[in-house]
Amino acid sequence: MENRSSLIDKRKGIRLPSFGEAVFLLSFITISLIIGIMVFHLDVHILLIIAVVLTMLLCWRCGYNLDQQIEIMGNSLKNATGAMFAFLLIGMIIGVWILAGTIPA
């Protein structure tokens, strides 16, 4: 695990978000998802794209340029690929069981 101080590069002006910024972003995303889905019946994909754009704006404010943000997102997706494949396989197994009649039986 990386040291917290290694995540801050003062030479390039990169900083970690403050606690208030992080809480604001998390609260805003959560509330906008709940209101968007429950009240306005919006598609989840649109709301998630808006959440990604807001997160990228906060990262830009903390000093990360677009190339760094894309690299960080790519590394996160590499780490999550195994879990995504596991969920995909579990979904396929459940679908086959439903079609075969195992679950209804």
N, CA and C of each residue as an Amber inpcrd file, in Angstrom:
protein
   315
   0.8500000  -1.1740000   0.0000000   0.0000000   0.0000000   0.0000000
   0.8950000   1.2360000   0.0000000   0.5050000   2.2000000  -0.7910000
   1.3110000   3.3950000  -0.9060000   1.1630000   4.2680000   0.3320000
   2.2370000   4.9370000   0.6430000   2.2300000   5.8760000   1.7480000
   1.4130000   7.1080000   1.3460000   0.6750000   7.6600000   2.2820000
  -0.1830000   8.8090000   1.9820000   0.6360000   9.9980000   1.4790000
   1.8250000  10.1860000   2.0320000   2.6460000  11.3130000   1.6120000
   3.1750000  11.1260000   0.1930000   3.2600000   9.8740000  -0.2810000
   3.7300000   9.6680000  -1.6500000   2.6670000  10.0260000  -2.6780000
   1.4110000  10.1620000  -2.2480000   0.3380000  10.5200000  -3.1680000
   0.3090000  12.0170000  -3.4620000   1.0510000  12.7910000  -2.6910000
   1.0710000  14.2390000  -2.8640000   2.3770000  14.6260000  -3.5370000
   2.2940000  15.3180000  -4.6460000   3.4810000  15.7700000  -5.3610000
   3.4670000  17.2930000  -5.3570000   4.1820000  17.8760000  -4.4120000
   4.1400000  19.3340000  -4.2540000   4.8550000  20.0460000  -5.3930000
   5.7770000  19.3550000  -6.0720000   6.4900000  19.9990000  -7.1710000
   5.5530000  20.3060000  -8.3220000   4.5770000  19.4610000  -8.5670000
   3.6570000  19.6430000  -9.6860000   2.3490000  20.3010000  -9.2510000
   2.2100000  20.6130000  -7.9850000   0.9920000  21.2500000  -7.5010000
  -0.1570000  20.2860000  -7.3130000   0.1380000  18.9980000  -7.2050000
  -0.9110000  17.9930000  -7.0100000  -1.1310000  17.8280000  -5.5090000
  -2.3910000  17.8200000  -5.1130000  -2.7270000  17.6570000  -3.7020000
  -3.8980000  16.6900000  -3.5650000  -4.0670000  16.1700000  -2.3720000
  -5.2360000  15.3520000  -2.0750000  -6.4230000  16.2650000  -1.8210000
  -7.6290000  15.8150000  -2.1290000  -8.7940000  16.6510000  -1.8240000
  -8.9650000  16.7820000  -0.3140000  -9.4940000  17.8940000   0.1020000
  -9.7530000  18.0790000   1.5310000 -10.9220000  17.1820000   1.9420000
 -11.0630000  17.0190000   3.2440000 -12.1610000  16.1940000   3.7560000
 -13.5100000  16.7630000   3.3300000 -13.6350000  18.0780000   3.3760000
 -14.8880000  18.7250000   2.9810000 -15.2080000  18.5100000   1.5130000
 -14.1820000  18.6000000   0.6580000 -14.3970000  18.3600000  -0.7770000
 -14.8510000  16.9270000  -1.0280000 -14.2070000  15.9800000  -0.3490000
 -14.5590000  14.5730000  -0.5410000 -15.9800000  14.2760000  -0.0510000
 -16.3320000  14.8200000   1.1040000 -17.6810000  14.6100000   1.6450000
 -18.7250000  15.2640000   0.7460000 -18.4170000  16.4690000   0.2630000
 -19.3520000  17.1530000  -0.6330000 -19.5820000  16.3420000  -1.9030000
 -18.5010000  15.8570000  -2.5080000 -18.6310000  15.1000000  -3.7550000
 -19.4160000  13.8100000  -3.5300000 -19.0780000  13.0720000  -2.4780000
 -19.7820000  11.8210000  -2.1960000 -21.2570000  12.0740000  -1.8950000
 -21.5430000  13.0910000  -1.1040000 -22.9380000  13.4220000  -0.7750000
 -23.7060000  13.8570000  -2.0200000 -23.0790000  14.7090000  -2.8370000
 -23.7560000  15.1990000  -4.0350000 -24.0560000  14.0570000  -5.0000000
 -23.1040000  13.1560000  -5.1900000 -23.3240000  12.0300000  -6.0980000
 -24.4270000  11.1300000  -5.5650000 -24.3910000  10.8230000  -4.2750000
 -25.4160000   9.9470000  -3.6840000 -26.8030000  10.5730000  -3.7810000
 -26.9200000  11.8350000  -3.4230000 -28.2180000  12.5130000  -3.4530000
 -28.7240000  12.6570000  -4.8860000 -27.8170000  12.9950000  -5.8150000
 -28.2620000  13.1480000  -7.2010000 -28.7030000  11.8150000  -7.8000000
 -28.0470000  10.7210000  -7.4210000 -28.4920000   9.4070000  -7.9010000
 -29.8740000   9.0650000  -7.3440000 -30.0680000   9.2910000  -6.0610000
 -31.3600000   8.9680000  -5.4450000 -32.4710000   9.8180000  -6.0470000
 -32.2550000  11.1340000  -6.1240000 -33.2930000  12.0200000  -6.6590000
 -33.5150000  11.7680000  -8.1500000 -32.4220000  11.5800000  -8.8890000
 -32.5520000  11.3460000 -10.3280000 -33.3310000  10.0910000 -10.6600000
 -33.1130000   9.0400000  -9.8710000 -33.8040000   7.7680000 -10.1410000
 -35.2280000   7.7930000  -9.5980000 -35.3950000   8.2250000  -8.3460000
 -36.7020000   8.1390000  -7.6890000 -37.6770000   9.2240000  -8.1540000
 -37.1900000  10.4360000  -8.3250000 -38.0930000  11.5570000  -8.6180000
 -38.2290000  11.7750000 -10.1220000 -37.0860000  11.8920000 -10.8180000
 -37.1230000  12.2400000 -12.2320000 -37.1040000  11.0460000 -13.1710000
 -36.9530000   9.8340000 -12.6350000 -36.9410000   8.5910000 -13.4180000
 -35.9200000   8.6440000 -14.5550000 -34.7260000   9.1700000 -14.2490000
 -33.6590000   9.2540000 -15.2390000 -32.9160000   7.9210000 -15.3290000
 -32.2530000   7.7230000 -16.4490000 -31.4540000   6.5280000 -16.6430000
 -30.2130000   6.6060000 -15.7580000 -29.8380000   5.4970000 -15.1670000
 -28.7020000   5.4680000 -14.2540000 -27.4110000   5.8280000 -14.9810000
 -27.3040000   5.4530000 -16.2420000 -26.0710000   5.6990000 -16.9960000
 -25.7920000   7.1970000 -17.1340000 -26.8180000   7.9690000 -17.3630000
 -26.6500000   9.4190000 -17.4830000 -26.1680000   9.9980000 -16.1640000
 -26.7550000   9.5540000 -15.0740000 -26.3620000  10.0490000 -13.7580000
 -24.9280000   9.6570000 -13.4190000 -24.5150000   8.4590000 -13.7900000
 -23.1440000   8.0290000 -13.5190000 -22.1360000   8.8050000 -14.3620000
 -22.4980000   9.1430000 -15.5970000 -21.6100000   9.9640000 -16.4260000
 -21.4450000  11.3450000 -15.8020000 -22.5360000  11.9070000 -15.2970000
 -22.4530000  13.2010000 -14.6160000 -21.5620000  13.0870000 -13.3760000
 -21.6740000  11.9820000 -12.6500000 -20.8390000  11.7750000 -11.4600000
 -19.3630000  11.6890000 -11.8360000 -19.0490000  11.0120000 -12.9450000
 -17.6580000  10.9150000 -13.3900000 -17.1310000  12.2900000 -13.7820000
 -17.9430000  13.0750000 -14.4680000 -17.5160000  14.4180000 -14.8710000
 -17.2570000  15.2840000 -13.6330000 -18.1240000  15.2160000 -12.6340000
 -17.9100000  15.9920000 -11.4110000 -16.6450000  15.5400000 -10.6850000
 -16.4010000  14.2450000 -10.6590000 -15.1930000  13.7290000 -10.0220000
 -13.9500000  14.1910000 -10.7660000 -14.0190000  14.1900000 -12.1020000
 -12.8760000  14.6500000 -12.8900000 -12.6270000  16.1470000 -12.6690000
 -13.6920000  16.9200000 -12.4900000 -13.5160000  18.3490000 -12.2010000
 -12.8370000  18.5610000 -10.8450000 -13.2130000  17.7570000  -9.8550000
 -12.5590000  17.8590000  -8.5520000 -11.0880000  17.4570000  -8.6610000
 -10.7990000  16.4100000  -9.4260000  -9.4030000  15.9970000  -9.6230000
  -8.6200000  17.0860000 -10.3410000  -9.2340000  17.7290000 -11.3050000
  -8.5770000  18.8350000 -12.0110000  -8.2680000  19.9670000 -11.0410000
  -9.2110000  20.2290000 -10.1330000  -9.0090000  21.2740000  -9.1230000
  -7.8700000  20.9110000  -8.1710000  -7.6500000  19.6090000  -7.9640000
  -6.5640000  19.1570000  -7.0890000  -5.2220000  19.0990000  -7.8140000
  -5.2100000  19.3760000  -9.1170000  -3.9480000  19.4730000  -9.8290000
  -3.6510000  18.3720000 -10.8180000  -4.5570000  17.4190000 -10.9960000
  -4.3450000  16.3290000 -11.9490000  -4.7910000  16.7700000 -13.3370000
  -3.9600000  16.5120000 -14.3410000  -4.3870000  16.8320000 -15.7040000
  -5.1640000  15.6450000 -16.2760000  -5.6840000  15.8050000 -17.4740000
  -6.5460000  14.7850000 -18.0680000  -5.8070000  13.4720000 -18.2910000
  -4.5570000  13.5390000 -18.7440000  -3.7880000  12.3090000 -18.9860000
  -3.5770000  11.5280000 -17.6900000  -3.2890000  12.2210000 -16.6060000
  -3.1090000  11.5450000 -15.3210000  -4.4070000  10.9180000 -14.8410000
  -5.5200000  11.6120000 -15.0440000  -6.8090000  11.0750000 -14.6200000
  -7.1600000   9.8170000 -15.4080000  -6.9070000   9.8330000 -16.7120000
  -7.2040000   8.6640000 -17.5390000  -6.3220000   7.4890000 -17.1310000
  -5.0500000   7.7680000 -16.8220000  -4.1470000   6.7040000 -16.3870000
  -4.6070000   6.0950000 -15.0630000  -5.0480000   6.9370000 -14.1330000
  -5.5320000   6.4510000 -12.8360000  -6.7960000   5.6140000 -13.0190000
  -7.7150000   6.0650000 -13.8870000  -8.9360000   5.2940000 -14.1430000
  -8.6110000   3.9520000 -14.7820000  -7.6320000   3.9380000 -15.7030000
  -7.2270000   2.6930000 -16.3330000  -6.6480000   1.7090000 -15.3300000
  -5.8190000   2.2040000 -14.4020000  -5.2580000   1.3300000 -13.3720000
  -6.3490000   0.7700000 -12.4650000  -7.3360000   1.5870000 -12.1380000
  -8.4420000   1.1100000 -11.3070000  -9.2550000   0.0370000 -12.0290000
  -9.4740000   0.2220000 -13.3330000 -10.2090000  -0.7890000 -14.0970000
  -9.4300000  -2.0940000 -14.1960000  -8.0940000  -2.0080000 -14.3000000
  -7.2730000  -3.2200000 -14.3190000  -7.4420000  -3.9990000 -13.0170000
  -7.4910000  -3.2810000 -11.9090000  -7.6450000  -3.9390000 -10.6100000
  -9.0340000  -4.5560000 -10.4430000 -10.0470000  -3.9770000 -11.0600000
 -11.4250000  -4.4460000 -10.8740000 -11.8550000  -5.4840000 -11.9040000
 -11.0150000  -5.7640000 -12.8980000 -11.4110000  -6.6640000 -13.9820000
 -11.7480000  -8.0640000 -13.4730000 -10.9660000  -8.5830000 -12.5450000
 -11.2260000  -9.9240000 -12.0120000 -12.5850000 -10.0270000 -11.3580000
 -12.9370000  -9.0340000 -10.5600000 -14.2460000  -9.0450000  -9.8940000
 -15.3750000  -8.9230000 -10.9090000 -15.1820000  -8.1140000 -11.9520000
 -16.2260000  -7.9740000 -12.9710000 -16.4590000  -9.2960000 -13.7070000
 -15.3780000 -10.0090000 -14.0130000 -15.5370000 -11.3100000 -14.6680000
 -16.2310000 -12.3110000 -13.7570000 -15.9330000 -12.2590000 -12.4610000
 -16.5930000 -13.1630000 -11.5190000 -18.0930000 -12.8980000 -11.4860000
 -18.4970000 -11.6250000 -11.4340000 -19.9310000 -11.3010000 -11.4420000
 -20.5850000 -11.7140000 -12.7520000 -19.8880000 -11.5510000 -13.8530000
 -20.4130000 -11.9620000 -15.1500000 -20.6410000 -13.4680000 -15.1940000
 -19.6770000 -14.2270000 -14.7010000 -19.8320000 -15.6810000 -14.6910000
 -20.9510000 -16.1330000 -13.7610000 -21.0710000 -15.5020000 -12.6030000
 -22.1550000 -15.8420000 -11.6830000 -23.5070000 -15.5530000 -12.3330000
 -23.6200000 -14.4240000 -13.0200000 -24.8690000 -14.1060000 -13.7170000
 -25.1980000 -15.1060000 -14.8010000 -24.1840000 -15.5530000 -15.5410000
 -24.4330000 -16.5580000 -16.5830000 -24.8650000 -17.8840000 -15.9770000
 -24.2630000 -18.2800000 -14.8850000 -24.6470000 -19.5350000 -14.2290000
 -26.0860000 -19.4690000 -13.7400000 -26.4650000 -18.3560000 -13.1360000
 -27.8400000 -18.2110000 -12.6540000 -28.8200000 -18.2150000 -13.8270000
 -28.4530000 -17.5590000 -14.9320000 -29.3100000 -17.5720000 -16.1190000
 -29.4900000 -18.9750000 -16.6720000 -28.4400000 -19.7470000 -16.7120000
 -28.5430000 -21.1300000 -17.2020000 -29.4080000 -21.9590000 -16.2510000
 -29.2500000 -21.7660000 -14.9530000 -30.0910000 -22.4900000 -14.0020000
 -31.5620000 -22.1430000 -14.1590000 -31.8610000 -20.8580000 -14.4090000
 -33.2660000 -20.4660000 -14.6100000 -33.8290000 -21.0990000 -15.8640000
 -33.0480000 -21.0640000 -16.9680000 -33.5120000 -21.6730000 -18.2110000
 -33.6600000 -23.1830000 -18.1100000 -32.8090000 -23.8090000 -17.3270000
 -32.8660000 -25.2690000 -17.1890000 -33.9480000 -25.7130000 -16.2280000
 -34.5090000 -24.7810000 -15.4570000 -35.5650000 -25.1460000 -14.5100000
 -35.0600000 -25.5270000 -13.1480000 -33.7850000 -25.3770000 -12.9050000
 -33.2300000 -25.7540000 -11.6020000 -33.7460000 -24.8370000 -10.4990000
 -33.7490000 -23.5490000 -10.7270000 -34.1940000 -22.6090000  -9.6890000
 -35.7090000 -22.6900000  -9.4830000 -36.5370000 -22.7270000 -10.5580000
 -37.9760000 -22.8570000 -10.3090000 -38.3720000 -24.1580000  -9.6140000
 -37.5770000 -25.2030000  -9.8450000 -37.9030000 -26.4860000  -9.2240000
 -37.5860000 -26.4010000  -7.7450000
